[in-house]
Amino acid sequence: MSESRTHATGTIEVTGWEPQPYDELYGAATLVGIEVTERFHGDIQGEGRARMLQALRPDGSATFVGHERVTATVARRSGTFVFQDVGTLSPTGDVDGRWFVVPGSGTGQLAGLRGEGSFTAAVGESAAISLDYWFE
């Protein structure tokens, strides 16, 4: 890897959350599709729209995976890109996740964007985010 990485930080504010259970079995994990809209603040400025798939266990904990298209400005460059997410939700409501920029998903001035990072939050609060990114 010959790229120079930049570390970005900020927050995400969830502006929309629409869960839709699609497979329920008493006493077992419920499978849920979730439409999420978000607003990014900090080194990434913009908005995102995600679709998450979640396995919600009876104790309130969960695992999730998903994709999110982000329309944003990063390093004074504007465009879109896609995050691929994976994470967990604890029974007490703590979210812990990792993400990466899907290779080849950048558009406009964000074409060639690559990166990986993480996010943490308490349910109902803004998430702290980080992304180590570079351009190919």
C-alpha positions, -999 to +999 in steps of 0.1 A: +000+000+000+016+033-011-013+056-001-011+083+025-039+078+051-058+106+068-077+101+101-112+116+102-134+119+132-169+132+139-204+122+148-235+108+132-270+119+141-297+094+133-326+113+116-348+083+107-351+047+119-377+023+104-374-013+116-394-040+097-393-075+112-394-101+084-389-134+103-400-140+139-398-172+159-408-173+196-378-176+219-353-171+190-337-142+173-360-119+152-347-110+118-352-073+111-346-050+081-340-014+091-340+017+069-318+044+085-312+080+075-283+099+092-265+133+092-227+133+094-209+161+113-171+167+117-145+158+091-172+141+071-201+165+064-233+151+048-261+127+048-264+089+046-291+064+038-286+028+050-303-005+049-293-028+078-301-064+085-303-072+121-306-105+142-323-092+174-320-117+202-346-121+230-323-104+255-322-072+234-287-077+220-282-079+183-258-082+154-261-062+122-247-058+087-255-033+061-247-008+034-250+030+034-247+055+006-232+087+019-235+120+001-208+142+017-178+164+017-146+148+028-113+167+027-130+195+007-141+170-019-177+163-026-195+133-040-209+100-028-195+066-015-208+035+001-200+021+035-203-016+044-211-020+081-209-048+106-216-044+143-232-054+176-258-040+200-255-049+236-285-057+258-279-023+276-281-004+242-244+001+233-236+000+196-202-010+184-194-012+147-168-013+120-171-001+084-151+003+052-156+022+020-167-002-007-139-001-033-150+016-065-181+032-049-169+068-049-184+093-073-176+129-082-146+143-063-148+113-040-140+088-068-111+066-056-120+070-020-110+041+002-110+037+040-119+018+071-130+028+106-154+024+134-184+039+152-197+037+188-229+050+204-255+045+230-290+039+214-307+072+210-275+093+211-251+106+184-224+081+174-187+089+176-171+079+143-136+075+129-124+068+094-088+063+082-091+071+045-070+076+013-076+081-024-064+056-050 
